[in-house]
Structures are given as structure tokens and as C-alpha cells.
Amino acid sequence: MQLSVIILNYNVRYFLEQCVLSVQKAIAAIDAEIIVIDNNSSDQSVLIMKERFPEVKLIENKENFGFPKGNNIGVRQAKGKYVCILNPDTVVAEDTFVKILAFAERQTNLGIIGCKLIDGTGVFLPESKRGIPSPWVAFTKIFGLYKIFPKTKLFNQYYAQHLNENETGKVEILVGAFMFLERKLYEDLEGFDENCFMYADDIDLSYRALQMKKNNYYFHETTVLHYKGESTIKDGKYMMRFQESMNFFYQKHFKKSWFFSIFIKIGAFLFSFAKMFQGKPKENPLPESYFFYSENENFTKKLASILENKVGFLNFKEEKMVNSCLILKGKSTEIILDNQYISFKKCIEIIETIKDKSITFKILPKNTSFIIGSNSRNDRGQIVKIE
């Protein structure tokens, strides 16, 4: 078997359903399997997996074991030469794994591969590629020096700014939302460190791959949609765990001093507090207009009734989406992409190409009864049922 896709889920039932649908399309021409590990969700995630995806290997944990242990449990059941650790709040393109498998097979001394991630508004997520958060690099991040001097090596290492987002190359640290590596390497590394509940686990795994003299890569030739804010509510517990995770990484890999310990404690507090503040839910005003991008004009009336607003129709066969949206720019508009006729890859391309603050996007996944998306990388996402 070539590939095992490992998806660890906790209470994101609709995002999980869309993610699995996209992965199924992406592995259609590959000898591959999907393994979903559920960390004791209470939102019918398990039920929908059993009803809709009986062919997917489902592991039901009886408690929330956290990100590292949950993924380790899944990989132990994997049979693929490669494994992909994938967040449930992601959408992959139909050719994502074909491209990354081809790239992986061309490499020697391969470590971990990450890819280009965008949020639900089409904005590139800079954590797709990062440097080792050494004390100095962490300092440049916490105090925003990487923004002031983006082209200066001394200050631009946190987000690996030596490498353009549209350029493939070696990097040091990848993000846990999408990590692709040989299963043997995962086993040699003994997987994620289960002493870390979450947040620093991907940094630690990437760093240990480097310590084994492996080459980690950022691969830009496929784009994956990562809603990001959906997996975690950023509350006081989040802040505490983020601090703990950063302390865990530095205690494990760096020589400590009293000055360093105080700096990291203050820095982690400030950084995690900022994260928590960013993650507070905001009231998003309703769009002024809606457009349904599809071939099924008849469904527009049903959407209008559900959304309690007029919904315009853009014919997928006739309309060029980019040109249509140039007219809509500057207006508060939501575009609903019909996956019945539009591939996940095309949906991602549209969101990434058009990205405009005034335009939001939702996807109607094929053969589902909901539309789904996110208007901000910091919120929990939006789901509208259309039953």
C-alpha cells in the first residue's frame, strides 16, 4: 500500500465529513487507506462516519488523548509506505497526494513534507513553513521583528521567509495540519511525543527529523484549504496548554538559563494571550448578497429560502468565476461553490485566486445537506444545514 491518511477528529463532525470526501477523491487512483481516529467526540462524528463512510477505518477512543497520542494510535494501524497526518478541518485537492507522492519518490534522505495551506478566505497561512523556534527566533516572532525585516536573515527565520510561498524547498519545521512522511521514519522517530498534549508536537517531530539528518520540505505545487480556527476554541485552557507546550519544547531541546526561562515564560504568555484574543468570536455581519456557483439553477430557490435572502445564480458552464467576482469586489458578498459540479481543486483555486475581504466563500459538498466554510482564520467556521 502506498499511503495511509491519518485524520484525528474531535467534535468537528461537518468539517470531518467534508475532509473525508475530499480525501476519497484524492486517493481514487492510489493504493491508499483512510484512518479516522475519534477522540471521544460528542457531536455525532462517529455516527456519520459509520453511516456514510463504512469503508474508512474508524478508531473510537474512549477519552480525548490529545493530538500526539491520538495520531500515534492511528499510525500503528497504518499499512502504507507513507503516512499523511491531516487535520479534519482541511480540504485537499483531487491531485494533492498524487503530486506529493511523486515528489517524495524523487527525494533522497527524505524527512517530512508540508504543503501550501490557505485559510477559508484564501489567505496563505505562513505557518506552512517555519524555522526552528530557537530563543532568538522566538524573540523575533514574539516582538514582530520578522514583519519589520522580512528579507533579513537575522530576523526572518520564524516563517522561513527565505523561501517564497510559491517556491518549493528545504525548511526546518512543518505544521501538524498536514505532515507527509514515510511510515518507517515516523516509527523510527517513535511518532509524536505523547508528553506534549498539543501545539508543540509538530515542531518537536520536525526538529527530531532534522536531528536524524533528514531533509524536510515545503511543497508549493498543491494547495490545501485549512479552516484552522475550527479545531480549537482559544480560551483560557488554550493559553495554558500553549504555554506548557512551548516550555516542553525548550526544556527538551535547549539548554536553559534563568534569564532564558523568564524570557520564555513572558514571551509564551504574551504570544498565547494574543492567540486567545484573536480567537474570540466576532459578530460577522450577514452578506449583502449571495451567489450560487453551480449548474443547478433550481437549487438557488431553496438556498434563498434557507438563507432568507435573494441568491443570484452563476452558471458554472458559462460564467468565468474570476471575471464575475471582479464585478462583486468591494461588496459584501458570499459565494457558495457547488461541489456536485465543481471539484475540490477548483473550489480551492477559486478561493485562493479571488481572495477579497468583502467576499466570503462556502462549499456545498457533494451529496451532503449543509454548506460549510469560514470567514476568518480565527473563528470556528460556519455551517448552514439545508435539509
Residue pairs with C-beta under 8 A, 6 or more apart in sequence:
1 31
1 32
1 33
1 79
1 80
1 81
2 30
2 31
2 32
2 80
2 81
2 82
2 101
3 27
3 30
3 31
3 32
3 33
3 80
3 81
3 82
3 83
3 84
3 97
3 101
4 32
4 33
4 34
4 35
4 75
4 78
4 79
4 80
4 82
4 83
4 84
4 183
5 23
5 27
5 32
5 33
5 34
5 35
5 83
5 84
5 86
5 97
6 35
6 37
6 71
6 74
6 75
6 78
6 83
6 84
6 85
6 86
7 16
7 19
7 20
7 23
7 34
7 35
7 36
7 37
7 74
7 86
7 87
7 88
8 36
8 37
8 39
8 67
8 70
8 71
8 74
8 85
8 87
8 88
9 16
9 36
9 37
9 38
9 39
9 41
9 45
9 88
10 38
10 39
10 40
10 41
10 64
10 231
11 41
11 42
11 43
11 45
12 43
12 45
12 88
12 89
12 230
12 231
13 41
13 43
13 44
13 45
13 48
14 370
14 372
14 383
15 88
15 89
15 227
15 230
15 372
15 381
16 36
16 45
16 48
16 49
16 88
17 48
17 52
17 365
17 368
18 91
18 363
18 365
18 368
18 372
19 86
19 87
19 88
19 89
19 90
19 91
19 92
20 34
20 36
20 49
20 53
20 56
21 339
21 344
21 365
21 366
21 368
22 90
22 91
22 92
22 93
22 94
22 344
23 34
23 86
23 92
24 34
24 53
25 94
25 343
25 344
26 92
26 93
26 94
26 95
26 96
26 97
26 98
26 344
27 34
27 97
28 94
29 98
30 97
30 98
30 101
32 80
32 97
33 57
33 78
33 79
33 80
34 53
34 56
34 57
35 56
35 57
35 59
35 74
35 77
35 78
36 49
36 53
36 56
36 57
36 58
36 59
36 74
37 59
37 61
37 70
37 71
37 73
37 74
38 45
38 46
38 49
38 58
38 59
38 60
38 61
39 61
39 63
39 64
39 65
39 66
39 70
40 60
40 61
40 62
40 63
40 64
46 58
46 60
49 56
49 58
50 58
57 77
59 73
59 74
59 77
61 70
61 73
65 73
66 194
66 197
66 198
67 176
67 192
67 197
67 198
67 199
67 201
68 191
68 192
68 193
68 194
68 196
68 197
68 198
68 201
69 192
69 194
71 85
71 191
71 192
72 191
72 192
72 194
75 83
75 183
75 186
75 187
75 191
78 183
80 183
81 182
81 183
82 101
82 104
82 180
82 181
82 182
82 183
83 180
83 181
83 182
83 183
83 186
84 97
84 100
84 178
84 179
84 180
85 176
85 178
85 179
85 180
86 92
86 177
86 178
87 176
87 177
87 178
87 226
87 231
88 231
89 177
89 226
89 227
89 228
89 230
89 231
89 381
90 117
90 177
90 178
90 224
90 225
90 226
90 227
91 224
91 225
91 344
91 347
91 348
91 363
92 222
92 224
92 225
92 344
93 222
93 223
93 224
93 343
93 344
93 345
93 348
94 343
94 344
94 345
95 222
95 345
96 115
96 222
96 224
99 219
99 221
99 222
100 113
100 115
100 180
100 219
100 222
103 113
103 168
103 217
103 219
103 221
104 110
104 113
104 180
104 182
107 215
107 217
109 213
109 214
109 215
110 181
110 182
110 185
110 214
110 215
110 217
111 181
111 185
111 206
111 209
111 210
111 212
111 214
111 215
111 216
111 217
112 174
112 179
112 180
112 181
112 185
112 205
112 206
112 209
112 214
112 216
112 217
113 174
113 179
113 180
113 181
113 216
113 217
113 218
113 219
114 128
114 129
114 171
114 174
114 175
114 178
114 179
114 180
114 216
114 217
114 218
114 219
115 128
115 178
115 180
115 218
115 219
115 220
115 222
115 223
115 224
116 124
116 128
116 165
116 166
116 218
116 219
116 220
116 222
116 223
116 224
117 124
117 125
117 127
117 128
117 175
117 177
117 178
117 223
117 224
117 225
117 226
118 124
118 125
118 223
118 224
118 225
118 226
118 348
118 351
118 352
119 125
119 225
119 226
119 227
119 228
119 374
119 376
119 377
120 225
120 227
120 228
120 351
120 360
120 361
120 373
120 374
120 375
120 376
120 377
120 381
121 351
121 355
121 357
121 360
121 361
121 374
121 375
121 376
121 377
122 351
122 352
122 353
122 354
122 355
122 361
123 355
123 377
124 165
125 175
125 226
125 228
125 377
126 159
126 165
127 159
127 175
128 165
128 174
128 175
128 218
129 159
129 160
129 163
129 165
129 171
129 173
129 174
129 218
130 158
130 159
130 160
130 171
130 172
130 173
130 174
130 175
130 203
131 137
131 157
131 158
131 159
131 160
131 171
131 172
131 173
132 157
132 172
132 173
132 203
132 207
132 210
133 141
133 158
133 173
133 203
133 249
134 254
135 250
135 254
135 260
135 263
135 264
137 157
137 158
138 158
138 246
138 264
138 267
139 145
139 263
139 267
140 146
140 154
140 155
140 156
140 157
140 158
141 158
141 271
142 267
142 270
142 271
145 155
146 155
146 156
146 157
146 158
146 159
146 161
148 155
149 155
149 156
150 156
150 161
151 161
153 162
156 162
160 171
160 172
160 173
160 218
163 169
163 171
163 218
164 220
165 220
166 220
167 220
168 217
168 218
168 219
168 220
168 221
169 217
169 218
170 215
170 216
170 217
170 218
171 216
171 217
171 218
172 206
172 207
172 210
172 216
173 202
173 203
173 206
173 207
173 216
174 202
174 206
174 216
174 218
175 202
176 201
176 202
176 205
177 224
177 226
177 228
178 224
178 226
179 202
179 205
179 206
181 209
185 209
185 212
185 214
188 212
189 205
189 208
189 209
189 212
191 205
192 201
192 204
192 205
193 201
193 204
193 205
193 248
193 252
195 248
196 204
196 245
196 248
196 249
197 241
197 244
197 245
198 241
198 245
199 241
199 242
199 245
199 246
200 245
200 246
200 248
200 249
201 245
203 249
204 248
204 249
204 252
204 253
206 216
207 249
207 253
209 216
210 216
223 348
223 349
223 352
224 348
225 347
225 348
225 351
227 373
227 374
227 377
227 381
228 374
228 377
228 378
229 279
229 374
229 376
229 377
229 378
229 379
229 380
229 381
230 374
230 380
230 381
232 238
232 279
233 279
233 380
234 275
234 276
234 278
234 279
234 280
234 378
235 276
235 279
236 276
238 272
238 275
238 276
238 279
239 269
239 272
239 273
239 275
239 276
242 268
242 271
242 272
242 275
243 265
243 268
243 269
243 272
246 264
246 267
246 268
246 271
246 272
247 264
247 265
247 268
250 256
250 260
250 264
254 260
278 378
279 378
279 379
280 378
281 379
281 380
282 376
282 379
284 375
284 376
284 379
285 332
286 309
287 309
287 332
287 333
287 334
287 360
288 331
288 332
288 333
289 309
289 310
289 312
289 328
289 331
289 332
289 333
289 334
290 303
290 304
290 307
290 309
290 310
290 311
290 312
290 333
290 334
290 335
290 336
291 311
291 312
291 313
291 314
291 324
291 328
291 333
291 334
291 335
291 336
292 299
292 300
292 303
292 311
292 312
292 313
292 314
292 336
292 338
293 314
293 316
293 319
293 321
293 335
293 336
293 337
293 338
293 342
293 350
294 300
294 313
294 314
294 315
294 316
294 336
294 337
294 338
294 340
294 341
294 342
294 364
295 315
295 316
295 317
295 338
295 340
295 341
296 338
296 340
296 341
297 313
297 315
299 338
300 311
300 312
300 313
301 311
302 386
303 311
303 336
303 386
304 310
304 311
306 384
306 386
307 384
311 336
314 321
314 324
314 335
316 338
316 341
316 342
321 335
321 350
321 354
322 350
322 353
322 354
325 335
325 354
325 356
325 359
328 335
328 358
328 359
329 356
329 358
329 359
330 358
331 358
332 358
333 358
333 359
333 360
334 359
334 360
334 361
334 362
335 350
335 359
335 360
335 361
335 362
336 361
336 362
336 363
336 364
336 371
337 346
337 347
337 350
337 351
337 361
337 362
337 363
337 364
338 364
339 347
339 363
339 364
339 365
339 366
340 364
340 366
340 367
342 350
344 363
347 361
347 363
350 361
351 361
360 373
360 375
361 373
362 371
362 372
362 373
362 382
362 384
363 371
363 372
363 373
364 370
364 371
364 386
365 372
369 385
369 386
369 387
370 383
370 384
370 385
370 386
371 383
371 384
371 386
372 381
372 382
372 383
372 384
373 381
373 382
374 380
374 381
374 382
375 382
